[in-house]
């Protein structure tokens, strides 16, 4: 009797394909992302927006140039306006967006709660939110290990400037016997052309104040106090 019931077709079974439904939803509007995480010097979309406005000589860009020429910093209010303007642009309406660094830790212009409300009221609301998690120790070590070249503005990680780590990596590479001669020649050329291998270049690198270990730990603490409760 039980076996007959198991073979009985279920008239109310949902035959709708779940994968097709998800695909249909994702294609109904451009995908929008927000990437959050503990403070770390990486790609900041706000900087990209500022540079774009300056290059295109928009009204915002001219204001930014004027402030920079006077030696003044660009206000968070102006940066926020540029970010929101970009999100409302026809380009974003077609392609979607990846928003990074907003909401920000600084509450100089708007509190974190107010920034989150701005996100909730966007015409194109985010579909996915990526919260990057990392141990406090590893993150602070990474930040404090960063060095900047004053002339170019490039930021290098510890394994790119620390002679001890670079020498260790070099010895590990020398132990590999499977590399052919062409690869070895190409690698030697790259090393010779890389000014970071030159001692005088290494001496030019400086540690930015925000990358000092104590300051990095303070920023992580601010993240836990200001941002994390809202994310949770």
Residue pairs with C-beta under 8 A, 6 or more apart in sequence:
26 127
29 96
29 124
29 127
30 92
30 93
30 94
30 95
30 96
30 97
30 124
31 96
31 127
31 128
32 96
32 97
32 98
32 99
32 124
32 125
32 126
32 127
32 128
33 96
33 97
33 98
33 99
33 126
33 127
33 128
33 129
33 130
34 98
34 99
34 100
34 102
34 119
34 126
34 128
34 129
34 130
35 98
35 99
35 100
35 130
35 132
36 103
36 129
36 130
36 131
36 132
36 227
36 231
37 131
37 132
37 133
37 134
38 132
38 134
38 136
38 139
38 219
38 220
38 223
39 105
39 219
39 220
39 222
39 223
40 139
40 142
40 143
41 143
41 146
41 155
41 210
41 211
43 100
44 100
44 101
45 83
45 98
45 99
45 100
45 101
45 102
46 79
46 82
46 83
46 101
46 102
46 104
49 79
49 82
49 83
49 86
50 61
50 64
50 74
50 79
50 82
52 61
52 86
53 60
53 61
53 64
53 82
54 61
54 64
54 65
55 61
60 78
60 81
60 82
60 85
63 78
64 74
64 78
67 73
67 74
67 75
68 74
75 109
76 104
76 106
76 108
76 109
76 110
77 109
80 102
80 109
80 110
80 118
83 99
83 102
84 118
86 92
86 97
87 97
87 99
87 122
87 124
88 123
92 124
93 124
96 124
97 124
99 119
99 126
102 115
102 119
103 112
103 115
103 116
103 119
103 227
103 230
104 115
105 112
105 219
105 222
105 223
105 226
105 227
107 226
110 118
112 226
112 227
112 230
113 230
116 230
119 125
119 126
131 231
136 217
136 220
139 216
139 220
140 213
140 216
140 217
140 220
142 157
142 158
143 210
143 211
143 213
143 216
144 207
144 211
144 212
144 213
144 216
145 157
145 158
145 162
146 155
146 156
146 157
146 158
146 207
146 208
146 211
147 155
147 156
147 158
147 161
147 205
147 206
147 207
147 211
148 154
148 155
148 156
148 205
148 206
148 207
148 208
149 156
149 201
149 204
149 205
150 204
150 206
151 204
156 196
156 205
158 165
159 165
159 166
159 169
160 166
160 196
161 196
161 202
161 205
163 202
166 197
173 187
179 187
191 197
195 201
196 202
209 215
210 216
210 219
